[in-house]
Amino acid sequence: MKLYELTESYNQIKELDLTEEEQQSLLDNVEGSIEDKVENVVKVIKDNEGTIEAIKNEVSRLNQMKASLTSKNDSLKRYIDTSMQIIDKDKLSAGLFKISYRKSSSLTITDESLIPVQFIKIVPETKVVDRVELKKFMKDNHVEGAVVKNKKNLQIK
């Protein structure tokens, strides 16, 4: 029987019109079965807790491995980048792979109060710089309070 069925039987026995001795005998039998069921359910819970802990530890181990490999890859990319800069190459064909630089730029706001009003968006109760439009504008113009930094990022295909 399932735990909920045993519980239901226990309640039904309490409702029966039996002598106290008969009722207690039946209740003791059902109660013993309930205790066995509860013990088995608790065993499942404890087993699950152990599995959860093992999974948590494995996730931690895998995250550490991921961080280590990411760090190694970053270091190897810097190694290639440095070598390409020394030999003054922007593109390189290395067997199956093509290595080149992708140009990118980032916008840094140094003083928001100096940014022209045309690049300010009003979001409910907040002023926000429209960074995309400002960056486009700054390709050909200078704006006080903002700096565009051009970068070359190593790209491996």
Secondary structure, 3 states (H helix, E strand, C coil): CCHHHHHHHHHHHHHCCCCHHHHHHHHHHHHHHHHHHHHHHHHHHHHHHHHHHHHHHHHHHHHHHHHHHHHHHHHHHHHHHHHHHHCCCCEEEECCEEEEEEEEEEEEECCHHHCCHHHEEEECCEEEECHHHHHHHCCCCCCCCEEEEEEEEEEEC
